Amino acid sequence: MIIQLRNPQRTVEMEGPMAVTALLVRLDIPRESVLVIRDGTLVPGDAMLGRDDSIEIRSVISGGAR
């Protein structure tokens, strides 16, 4: 599978299938700090990612109104 990471932007390839949580452990990324996106749709932590999937991992950014 191909993983697009943001901040800093880079591309990583990994063998699949594997669960989202397993992928994040291998990348040493805390689950609560990112959004995992497949085909424009958010993917839950317990979902399986296929070996041919293209995944985007974005950092969670929060802010508030004044």
N, CA, C and O atoms as a CHARMM CRD file, in Angstrom:
* protein
*
  264
    1    1 MET  N      0.84200  -1.16800   0.00000 PROA 1      0.00000
    2    1 MET  CA     0.00000   0.00000   0.00000 PROA 1      0.00000
    3    1 MET  C      0.88500   1.22900   0.00000 PROA 1      0.00000
    4    1 MET  O      2.02600   1.18900   0.46000 PROA 1      0.00000
    5    2 ILE  N      0.35100   2.31200  -0.51700 PROA 2      0.00000
    6    2 ILE  CA     1.08300   3.57700  -0.57100 PROA 2      0.00000
    7    2 ILE  C      0.46000   4.52000   0.44300 PROA 2      0.00000
    8    2 ILE  O     -0.75600   4.71500   0.46600 PROA 2      0.00000
    9    3 ILE  N      1.30700   5.10300   1.27900 PROA 3      0.00000
   10    3 ILE  CA     0.84100   5.99900   2.33400 PROA 3      0.00000
   11    3 ILE  C      1.42400   7.37900   2.08700 PROA 3      0.00000
   12    3 ILE  O      2.64100   7.54100   1.99100 PROA 3      0.00000
   13    4 GLN  N      0.54800   8.37300   1.98500 PROA 4      0.00000
   14    4 GLN  CA     0.95000   9.77100   1.86500 PROA 4      0.00000
   15    4 GLN  C      0.86100  10.38900   3.25200 PROA 4      0.00000
   16    4 GLN  O     -0.21500  10.42400   3.84900 PROA 4      0.00000
   17    5 LEU  N      1.97100  10.87000   3.76000 PROA 5      0.00000
   18    5 LEU  CA     2.00400  11.52100   5.06800 PROA 5      0.00000
   19    5 LEU  C      2.16100  13.02000   4.86500 PROA 5      0.00000
   20    5 LEU  O      2.84400  13.46200   3.94100 PROA 5      0.00000
   21    6 ARG  N      1.52800  13.79300   5.72800 PROA 6      0.00000
   22    6 ARG  CA     1.61600  15.25500   5.67700 PROA 6      0.00000
   23    6 ARG  C      2.35000  15.74600   6.91900 PROA 6      0.00000
   24    6 ARG  O      2.33000  15.09800   7.96500 PROA 6      0.00000
   25    7 ASN  N      2.98000  16.87200   6.79100 PROA 7      0.00000
   26    7 ASN  CA     3.68800  17.54900   7.90600 PROA 7      0.00000
   27    7 ASN  C      4.75300  16.70200   8.55900 PROA 7      0.00000
   28    7 ASN  O      4.51400  16.25200   9.68000 PROA 7      0.00000
   29    8 PRO  N      5.87300  16.44600   7.98700 PROA 8      0.00000
   30    8 PRO  CA     6.29400  16.85100   6.64600 PROA 8      0.00000
   31    8 PRO  C      5.75900  15.88800   5.59700 PROA 8      0.00000
   32    8 PRO  O      5.47700  14.72500   5.88700 PROA 8      0.00000
   33    9 GLN  N      5.62300  16.38300   4.38600 PROA 9      0.00000
   34    9 GLN  CA     5.06900  15.57300   3.30400 PROA 9      0.00000
   35    9 GLN  C      6.09400  14.54400   2.83700 PROA 9      0.00000
   36    9 GLN  O      7.24300  14.86600   2.53400 PROA 9      0.00000
   37   10 ARG  N      5.63200  13.29200   2.79100 PROA 10     0.00000
   38   10 ARG  CA     6.47600  12.19800   2.30800 PROA 10     0.00000
   39   10 ARG  C      5.58600  11.01800   1.93200 PROA 10     0.00000
   40   10 ARG  O      4.42400  10.95100   2.33200 PROA 10     0.00000
   41   11 THR  N      6.14500  10.09200   1.16100 PROA 11     0.00000
   42   11 THR  CA     5.42000   8.89700   0.74300 PROA 11     0.00000
   43   11 THR  C      6.16100   7.67200   1.25600 PROA 11     0.00000
   44   11 THR  O      7.38700   7.58700   1.17700 PROA 11     0.00000
   45   12 VAL  N      5.38300   6.71400   1.78900 PROA 12     0.00000
   46   12 VAL  CA     5.93300   5.47200   2.32700 PROA 12     0.00000
   47   12 VAL  C      5.16400   4.31900   1.69600 PROA 12     0.00000
   48   12 VAL  O      3.95500   4.42300   1.48700 PROA 12     0.00000
   49   13 GLU  N      5.84600   3.22800   1.39100 PROA 13     0.00000
   50   13 GLU  CA     5.17800   2.01900   0.91000 PROA 13     0.00000
   51   13 GLU  C      5.30900   0.93500   1.96100 PROA 13     0.00000
   52   13 GLU  O      6.37400   0.75400   2.55100 PROA 13     0.00000
   53   14 MET  N      4.20400   0.20300   2.19500 PROA 14     0.00000
   54   14 MET  CA     4.19500  -0.90700   3.15300 PROA 14     0.00000
   55   14 MET  C      3.39600  -2.05100   2.57000 PROA 14     0.00000
   56   14 MET  O      2.50700  -1.86300   1.73900 PROA 14     0.00000
   57   15 GLU  N      3.73600  -3.24100   3.02700 PROA 15     0.00000
   58   15 GLU  CA     2.98700  -4.42700   2.62400 PROA 15     0.00000
   59   15 GLU  C      1.66600  -4.45900   3.38400 PROA 15     0.00000
   60   15 GLU  O      1.62800  -4.11800   4.56600 PROA 15     0.00000
   61   16 GLY  N      0.60900  -4.85500   2.73900 PROA 16     0.00000
   62   16 GLY  CA    -0.68700  -5.01200   3.37300 PROA 16     0.00000
   63   16 GLY  C     -1.14300  -6.43400   3.15200 PROA 16     0.00000
   64   16 GLY  O     -0.41400  -7.21400   2.53900 PROA 16     0.00000
   65   17 PRO  N     -2.29100  -6.79700   3.61500 PROA 17     0.00000
   66   17 PRO  CA    -3.22500  -5.96400   4.36800 PROA 17     0.00000
   67   17 PRO  C     -2.79700  -5.82800   5.83100 PROA 17     0.00000
   68   17 PRO  O     -2.04500  -6.64300   6.36400 PROA 17     0.00000
   69   18 MET  N     -3.31300  -4.75300   6.46200 PROA 18     0.00000
   70   18 MET  CA    -3.11000  -4.57100   7.89100 PROA 18     0.00000
   71   18 MET  C     -4.14600  -3.59100   8.41600 PROA 18     0.00000
   72   18 MET  O     -4.70100  -2.79400   7.66000 PROA 18     0.00000
   73   19 ALA  N     -4.39800  -3.65600   9.70100 PROA 19     0.00000
   74   19 ALA  CA    -5.36000  -2.76000  10.34400 PROA 19     0.00000
   75   19 ALA  C     -4.75000  -1.35800  10.44800 PROA 19     0.00000
   76   19 ALA  O     -3.53100  -1.19700  10.50600 PROA 19     0.00000
   77   20 VAL  N     -5.61100  -0.36900  10.47000 PROA 20     0.00000
   78   20 VAL  CA    -5.17000   1.01700  10.62900 PROA 20     0.00000
   79   20 VAL  C     -4.30500   1.15300  11.87500 PROA 20     0.00000
   80   20 VAL  O     -3.24300   1.77300  11.82500 PROA 20     0.00000
   81   21 THR  N     -4.74500   0.58200  12.98800 PROA 21     0.00000
   82   21 THR  CA    -3.97800   0.70000  14.23100 PROA 21     0.00000
   83   21 THR  C     -2.58800   0.08300  14.09400 PROA 21     0.00000
   84   21 THR  O     -1.62200   0.62900  14.62800 PROA 21     0.00000
   85   22 ALA  N     -2.46900  -1.02900  13.39800 PROA 22     0.00000
   86   22 ALA  CA    -1.16800  -1.66900  13.18700 PROA 22     0.00000
   87   22 ALA  C     -0.27000  -0.79000  12.32000 PROA 22     0.00000
   88   22 ALA  O      0.92700  -0.67500  12.58400 PROA 22     0.00000
   89   23 LEU  N     -0.83500  -0.17800  11.30200 PROA 23     0.00000
   90   23 LEU  CA    -0.07200   0.72400  10.44700 PROA 23     0.00000
   91   23 LEU  C      0.49500   1.88300  11.25900 PROA 23     0.00000
   92   23 LEU  O      1.67200   2.22300  11.13500 PROA 23     0.00000
   93   24 LEU  N     -0.34600   2.48100  12.08600 PROA 24     0.00000
   94   24 LEU  CA     0.10300   3.61900  12.88000 PROA 24     0.00000
   95   24 LEU  C      1.16700   3.22200  13.89900 PROA 24     0.00000
   96   24 LEU  O      2.08500   3.99700  14.16700 PROA 24     0.00000
   97   25 VAL  N      1.05400   2.02900  14.46700 PROA 25     0.00000
   98   25 VAL  CA     2.09100   1.53800  15.38600 PROA 25     0.00000
   99   25 VAL  C      3.41000   1.39700  14.63100 PROA 25     0.00000
  100   25 VAL  O      4.45700   1.80600  15.13300 PROA 25     0.00000
  101   26 ARG  N      3.36800   0.82600  13.43900 PROA 26     0.00000
  102   26 ARG  CA     4.59900   0.64500  12.64700 PROA 26     0.00000
  103   26 ARG  C      5.22700   1.97700  12.27200 PROA 26     0.00000
  104   26 ARG  O      6.44900   2.08700  12.16500 PROA 26     0.00000
  105   27 LEU  N      4.38000   2.99900  12.07000 PROA 27     0.00000
  106   27 LEU  CA     4.88300   4.32600  11.72800 PROA 27     0.00000
  107   27 LEU  C      5.20200   5.16200  12.97300 PROA 27     0.00000
  108   27 LEU  O      5.69500   6.28400  12.86200 PROA 27     0.00000
  109   28 ASP  N      4.91600   4.60900  14.16100 PROA 28     0.00000
  110   28 ASP  CA     5.13400   5.30000  15.44100 PROA 28     0.00000
  111   28 ASP  C      4.35900   6.61800  15.50100 PROA 28     0.00000
  112   28 ASP  O      4.89600   7.66200  15.87200 PROA 28     0.00000
  113   29 ILE  N      3.06900   6.53400  15.11900 PROA 29     0.00000
  114   29 ILE  CA     2.18400   7.69800  15.11500 PROA 29     0.00000
  115   29 ILE  C      1.02800   7.42000  16.07300 PROA 29     0.00000
  116   29 ILE  O      0.34200   6.41100  15.91200 PROA 29     0.00000
  117   30 PRO  N      0.78800   8.28800  17.07000 PROA 30     0.00000
  118   30 PRO  CA    -0.36000   8.10500  17.97100 PROA 30     0.00000
  119   30 PRO  C     -1.68400   8.22700  17.20300 PROA 30     0.00000
  120   30 PRO  O     -1.88000   9.17700  16.44500 PROA 30     0.00000
  121   31 ARG  N     -2.57700   7.27300  17.40200 PROA 31     0.00000
  122   31 ARG  CA    -3.85600   7.22900  16.67800 PROA 31     0.00000
  123   31 ARG  C     -4.66100   8.50600  16.84700 PROA 31     0.00000
  124   31 ARG  O     -5.27900   8.97900  15.89200 PROA 31     0.00000
  125   32 GLU  N     -4.66300   9.06800  18.04700 PROA 32     0.00000
  126   32 GLU  CA    -5.50400  10.23900  18.29200 PROA 32     0.00000
  127   32 GLU  C     -4.94200  11.52500  17.68600 PROA 32     0.00000
  128   32 GLU  O     -5.59000  12.57000  17.75900 PROA 32     0.00000
  129   33 SER  N     -3.75400  11.46700  17.09100 PROA 33     0.00000
  130   33 SER  CA    -3.14500  12.67700  16.53800 PROA 33     0.00000
  131   33 SER  C     -3.32300  12.81600  15.02700 PROA 33     0.00000
  132   33 SER  O     -2.89200  13.81100  14.44400 PROA 33     0.00000
  133   34 VAL  N     -3.96300  11.81500  14.38100 PROA 34     0.00000
  134   34 VAL  CA    -4.07100  11.85000  12.91800 PROA 34     0.00000
  135   34 VAL  C     -5.45200  11.41400  12.42600 PROA 34     0.00000
  136   34 VAL  O     -6.22800  10.78100  13.14100 PROA 34     0.00000
  137   35 LEU  N     -5.71800  11.78100  11.18000 PROA 35     0.00000
  138   35 LEU  CA    -6.87300  11.27500  10.43900 PROA 35     0.00000
  139   35 LEU  C     -6.33000  10.36800   9.34700 PROA 35     0.00000
  140   35 LEU  O     -5.36500  10.71100   8.66400 PROA 35     0.00000
  141   36 VAL  N     -6.95400   9.21200   9.18900 PROA 36     0.00000
  142   36 VAL  CA    -6.55900   8.26800   8.13800 PROA 36     0.00000
  143   36 VAL  C     -7.65400   8.28800   7.08400 PROA 36     0.00000
  144   36 VAL  O     -8.83000   8.09100   7.38900 PROA 36     0.00000
  145   37 ILE  N     -7.25600   8.52800   5.84200 PROA 37     0.00000
  146   37 ILE  CA    -8.21200   8.73000   4.75200 PROA 37     0.00000
  147   37 ILE  C     -7.90500   7.75800   3.61600 PROA 37     0.00000
  148   37 ILE  O     -6.76300   7.61400   3.17900 PROA 37     0.00000
  149   38 ARG  N     -8.97600   7.09100   3.15100 PROA 38     0.00000
  150   38 ARG  CA    -8.87500   6.18800   1.99100 PROA 38     0.00000
  151   38 ARG  C     -9.97000   6.58700   1.01400 PROA 38     0.00000
  152   38 ARG  O    -11.14500   6.61900   1.37800 PROA 38     0.00000
  153   39 ASP  N     -9.60100   6.88800  -0.20800 PROA 39     0.00000
  154   39 ASP  CA   -10.56300   7.28500  -1.25400 PROA 39     0.00000
  155   39 ASP  C    -11.46700   8.42600  -0.79000 PROA 39     0.00000
  156   39 ASP  O    -12.66600   8.42100  -1.06700 PROA 39     0.00000
  157   40 GLY  N    -10.89300   9.40100  -0.08500 PROA 40     0.00000
  158   40 GLY  CA   -11.65000  10.56900   0.35600 PROA 40     0.00000
  159   40 GLY  C    -12.54400  10.34000   1.55700 PROA 40     0.00000
  160   40 GLY  O    -13.31300  11.22700   1.92800 PROA 40     0.00000
  161   41 THR  N    -12.46100   9.16000   2.17900 PROA 41     0.00000
  162   41 THR  CA   -13.32000   8.81600   3.31300 PROA 41     0.00000
  163   41 THR  C    -12.46700   8.50800   4.53900 PROA 41     0.00000
  164   41 THR  O    -11.46200   7.80200   4.44400 PROA 41     0.00000
  165   42 LEU  N    -12.87400   9.04200   5.69500 PROA 42     0.00000
  166   42 LEU  CA   -12.17400   8.72600   6.94000 PROA 42     0.00000
  167   42 LEU  C    -12.28400   7.24100   7.23500 PROA 42     0.00000
  168   42 LEU  O    -13.32700   6.62800   7.00900 PROA 42     0.00000
  169   43 VAL  N    -11.20400   6.66900   7.74100 PROA 43     0.00000
  170   43 VAL  CA   -11.15300   5.23900   8.02100 PROA 43     0.00000
  171   43 VAL  C    -11.01000   5.03900   9.53100 PROA 43     0.00000
  172   43 VAL  O    -10.10100   5.61000  10.13500 PROA 43     0.00000
  173   44 PRO  N    -11.88900   4.24000  10.15900 PROA 44     0.00000
  174   44 PRO  CA   -11.77200   3.99200  11.60600 PROA 44     0.00000
  175   44 PRO  C    -10.54600   3.13000  11.93400 PROA 44     0.00000
  176   44 PRO  O    -10.01500   2.43200  11.07100 PROA 44     0.00000
  177   45 GLY  N    -10.11600   3.19100  13.17800 PROA 45     0.00000
  178   45 GLY  CA    -8.92300   2.48100  13.62000 PROA 45     0.00000
  179   45 GLY  C     -8.97300   0.98200  13.46500 PROA 45     0.00000
  180   45 GLY  O     -7.93200   0.34700  13.30300 PROA 45     0.00000
  181   46 ASP  N    -10.16600   0.39400  13.51100 PROA 46     0.00000
  182   46 ASP  CA   -10.27200  -1.06200  13.42400 PROA 46     0.00000
  183   46 ASP  C    -10.45300  -1.56600  11.98800 PROA 46     0.00000
  184   46 ASP  O    -10.58800  -2.77000  11.76700 PROA 46     0.00000
  185   47 ALA  N    -10.45700  -0.65400  11.01400 PROA 47     0.00000
  186   47 ALA  CA   -10.64000  -1.04700   9.61300 PROA 47     0.00000
  187   47 ALA  C     -9.37100  -1.70900   9.07100 PROA 47     0.00000
  188   47 ALA  O     -8.26100  -1.41500   9.51400 PROA 47     0.00000
  189   48 MET  N     -9.55800  -2.59600   8.11600 PROA 48     0.00000
  190   48 MET  CA    -8.43100  -3.24000   7.43500 PROA 48     0.00000
  191   48 MET  C     -8.09500  -2.45500   6.17000 PROA 48     0.00000
  192   48 MET  O     -8.97700  -2.02500   5.42700 PROA 48     0.00000
  193   49 LEU  N     -6.81100  -2.28300   5.95200 PROA 49     0.00000
  194   49 LEU  CA    -6.32400  -1.62300   4.75200 PROA 49     0.00000
  195   49 LEU  C     -5.76500  -2.69500   3.82100 PROA 49     0.00000
  196   49 LEU  O     -5.01800  -3.57500   4.25000 PROA 49     0.00000
  197   50 GLY  N     -6.13100  -2.61300   2.55600 PROA 50     0.00000
  198   50 GLY  CA    -5.68600  -3.60100   1.58100 PROA 50     0.00000
  199   50 GLY  C     -4.31300  -3.27200   1.01800 PROA 50     0.00000
  200   50 GLY  O     -3.83600  -2.14200   1.12400 PROA 50     0.00000
  201   51 ARG  N     -3.69600  -4.25700   0.42900 PROA 51     0.00000
  202   51 ARG  CA    -2.33600  -4.05800  -0.08400 PROA 51     0.00000
  203   51 ARG  C     -2.28300  -3.10900  -1.26900 PROA 51     0.00000
  204   51 ARG  O     -1.22400  -2.55000  -1.55500 PROA 51     0.00000
  205   52 ASP  N     -3.39900  -2.91100  -1.96700 PROA 52     0.00000
  206   52 ASP  CA    -3.44200  -1.99800  -3.11300 PROA 52     0.00000
  207   52 ASP  C     -4.04000  -0.63500  -2.76800 PROA 52     0.00000
  208   52 ASP  O     -4.24700   0.19100  -3.65600 PROA 52     0.00000
  209   53 ASP  N     -4.31900  -0.39400  -1.47900 PROA 53     0.00000
  210   53 ASP  CA    -4.91500   0.87200  -1.06700 PROA 53     0.00000
  211   53 ASP  C     -3.90700   2.01100  -1.14800 PROA 53     0.00000
  212   53 ASP  O     -2.70000   1.82000  -0.99700 PROA 53     0.00000
  213   54 SER  N     -4.44300   3.19000  -1.39000 PROA 54     0.00000
  214   54 SER  CA    -3.67000   4.42000  -1.30500 PROA 54     0.00000
  215   54 SER  C     -4.25600   5.20100  -0.12800 PROA 54     0.00000
  216   54 SER  O     -5.43600   5.55200  -0.13200 PROA 54     0.00000
  217   55 ILE  N     -3.42900   5.46800   0.87000 PROA 55     0.00000
  218   55 ILE  CA    -3.87300   6.03300   2.13600 PROA 55     0.00000
  219   55 ILE  C     -3.23400   7.40300   2.32600 PROA 55     0.00000
  220   55 ILE  O     -2.08700   7.62500   1.93700 PROA 55     0.00000
  221   56 GLU  N     -3.98700   8.31400   2.92400 PROA 56     0.00000
  222   56 GLU  CA    -3.44100   9.61000   3.30600 PROA 56     0.00000
  223   56 GLU  C     -3.56000   9.73400   4.82000 PROA 56     0.00000
  224   56 GLU  O     -4.60600   9.42700   5.39100 PROA 56     0.00000
  225   57 ILE  N     -2.50200  10.17800   5.45900 PROA 57     0.00000
  226   57 ILE  CA    -2.50400  10.40100   6.90200 PROA 57     0.00000
  227   57 ILE  C     -2.25400  11.88200   7.13900 PROA 57     0.00000
  228   57 ILE  O     -1.20900  12.41900   6.77100 PROA 57     0.00000
  229   58 ARG  N     -3.24300  12.53800   7.76700 PROA 58     0.00000
  230   58 ARG  CA    -3.14900  13.97400   8.05600 PROA 58     0.00000
  231   58 ARG  C     -3.16300  14.20000   9.55300 PROA 58     0.00000
  232   58 ARG  O     -3.86300  13.50700  10.29100 PROA 58     0.00000
  233   59 SER  N     -2.38900  15.16800   9.99200 PROA 59     0.00000
  234   59 SER  CA    -2.38700  15.54700  11.40000 PROA 59     0.00000
  235   59 SER  C     -3.70600  16.21100  11.76100 PROA 59     0.00000
  236   59 SER  O     -4.28100  16.94400  10.95600 PROA 59     0.00000
  237   60 VAL  N     -4.18500  15.95200  12.97500 PROA 60     0.00000
  238   60 VAL  CA    -5.37800  16.58800  13.48400 PROA 60     0.00000
  239   60 VAL  C     -4.98000  17.98000  13.95300 PROA 60     0.00000
  240   60 VAL  O     -4.02400  18.14300  14.71000 PROA 60     0.00000
  241   61 ILE  N     -5.72000  18.97300  13.49900 PROA 61     0.00000
  242   61 ILE  CA    -5.47800  20.36000  13.90200 PROA 61     0.00000
  243   61 ILE  C     -6.76000  20.86100  14.53100 PROA 61     0.00000
  244   61 ILE  O     -7.83500  20.76500  13.93800 PROA 61     0.00000
  245   62 SER  N     -6.64400  21.39100  15.72500 PROA 62     0.00000
  246   62 SER  CA    -7.84300  21.89600  16.38700 PROA 62     0.00000
  247   62 SER  C     -7.65300  23.37400  16.69400 PROA 62     0.00000
  248   62 SER  O     -6.53600  23.86500  16.86000 PROA 62     0.00000
  249   63 GLY  N     -8.75800  24.04500  16.76100 PROA 63     0.00000
  250   63 GLY  CA    -8.74500  25.47300  17.09200 PROA 63     0.00000
  251   63 GLY  C    -10.10000  25.84000  17.64600 PROA 63     0.00000
  252   63 GLY  O    -11.00100  25.00400  17.70900 PROA 63     0.00000
  253   64 GLY  N    -10.24100  27.03900  18.03300 PROA 64     0.00000
  254   64 GLY  CA   -11.51800  27.43900  18.60200 PROA 64     0.00000
  255   64 GLY  C    -11.93600  28.79000  18.09100 PROA 64     0.00000
  256   64 GLY  O    -11.15100  29.52600  17.49400 PROA 64     0.00000
  257   65 ALA  N    -13.18700  29.10000  18.33700 PROA 65     0.00000
  258   65 ALA  CA   -13.71800  30.40700  17.95700 PROA 65     0.00000
  259   65 ALA  C    -13.42100  31.39400  19.07400 PROA 65     0.00000
  260   65 ALA  O    -13.25500  31.02100  20.23500 PROA 65     0.00000
  261   66 ARG  N    -13.36100  32.62600  18.70300 PROA 66     0.00000
  262   66 ARG  CA   -13.11300  33.67400  19.72100 PROA 66     0.00000
  263   66 ARG  C    -14.37400  34.06400  20.40300 PROA 66     0.00000
  264   66 ARG  O    -14.35900  34.92500  21.28200 PROA 66     0.00000
